[in-house]
């Protein structure tokens, strides 16, 4: 079991931040192009408790892979969870939170995940899965700044812990 933790502070308002993250379609705007991310579901403007979101993503060695997430534990204006129901991971539980800070809004991502295939999966994690996740979340930091932040007063915090558990 692994944990990925990121904090990104963007000079924006809580309202703007929540309006952005409450729309599942915006995931498309913060995912690297080379992942060939494609939303399959017809999506409403904002998430609802228990909503299922289906998409496809390009993964090395696997090609286009289906992914189905359930959105849950929604605290309007503050946080939600997306949990993989079908996809490439044995477990993927992604907690999203926004909180006001002096510099704007802190976006918090905490992903608890487990890779399949036992020792082979752990080796794949060490060789490329972790680096891929690092790259995806680094891309998200940049895109959040571009889409929501004011470049002149952004204070970006990024910390990451990937822990084998």
N, C-alpha and C positions, 0 to 999 in steps of 0.2 A: 504494500500500500504506500502511496506517495502523496505528498501535499505540495501544491504550488500556491504561493501567496504573493500577491502584488498589491501595492498601493500606488495610486497615481493621483496627484492633486492638480486640478485644472481650475483656472480662473473663470468660473461660471456660477450660475445660481443653482440652488437645489431644484427649483422648478424646471429649468432647462435640462439639467442632468437627468431628472426623473423622466421627463417627456421623451428624452432620447432612449434611455435604457428600457422603458416600459413597452417599446415597440419592437417586437421580435424581428421585424424586417431590417432594423438598423444593424443587426449582426452582420449583414452583408457589407456594410460600410467600414467595418473594423476588422475584416478578415483579409489576409494577404491574397492577392489575385492568383498566385500560383497554386492555391488550394482548390481552385475551381469550385468555390462554394456556391451551391444552388439550393434555394429554398423551394421545396416541393409543395408545401401546404399553402392553402389560401389563408391569408392572415388578416385578422382585424387590426385596427389601428393601435390597440393596446392589449397587453396580456391579461388573461383571466386565470383564476385558480383552476388547476387541473388541465389547462390547455395543452394540447399535444402539438409539437412543431416538428415537421419532418423536413429534412434536407439531405443533400448529398455533398460529400467532400472528397477531394482527391488526396489519397494517402500513398506514400511510397510503398512499393511492393504489392499493394492491395488494389490500386486503381480507384475508381469511383466507388465510394462506400456509403450505404444508407445510414442515416442517424436519426433517431426519434427521441426527442426530449419532452419531458413533462415539466411544465412550469408550476411551481407550488410554493407554499409558505410565503405568499406575497404580503408584504407590509407596504401598502401604498405610500409612495414618496420616500421610501427608505431601502427596502431590500426584497429579494426573491431568490429562489433556488431553481436551477434547471438541472434535472436529473436524467441521464441517459437511460432510456428504456431498451433501445436497440442501437447498436453501434460497435465501433472497433474496440472499446474498452470493456474490461470485465466489470468495472465500476467507474462511473463519472458522476460526481456530485459537486456542482458548481454554485457556490454561494456568492451572490452579488449584493453589495451594499454601497450606499452613498451616504456621506455625512458631511455636515458643514464644518469647515475649518477657516481659519483666518484668511487664508489665501484664496478661498473659493469653495470647492467641493472635492472631497477625497473619494475616489472610486476604489473600492476594495473588492478584490477577487480572491476567493479561497476555494481551490479545487482539490478535492480528495479523489484520487483515482487509483485504479489497479489495472495493470496490463494483463492480457491473457497469455496463455502458452507457457506458464511456469518459468523455468530457468531460461528458456529461449526468449520469452517476453522480457524478463529482467535484463538480459543481455541487449536486446533491442532498445530497451529504455536507456541503458547506459550509452549505447552507441549513437542513437539518433532521436528517440522519442522525446527525451528531456530537452535536447537542443531545439527540436521543432517547436515544442511548447514555449520555450524561452523566446524564440523568434516571433511566434504568433502574439505573445503578450507584449513584446517590445513594439511590434507593429501597432497594436491596439493603443498603447500609450501615445504614440505619435499621432495616430488618427483622432483620438479623443481631443488632443490639443488643437489639431487642425479644425475639427468640426465644432468644438464647443468653446475653446479657450481664446483668450486674448493674448496673442503672442508676446506682447510687451510686458505683461505682468504675471506670466505663468510661473508657478513654482512647482516643478515636477518632482515628486518623490517616487522612486521605484525601488522596492526591496523585494527580494525573492528568497524564499526558502524552499528547497526541494528536499524533503526528508524521506528516507526510506523508513518504513515502519514495520 
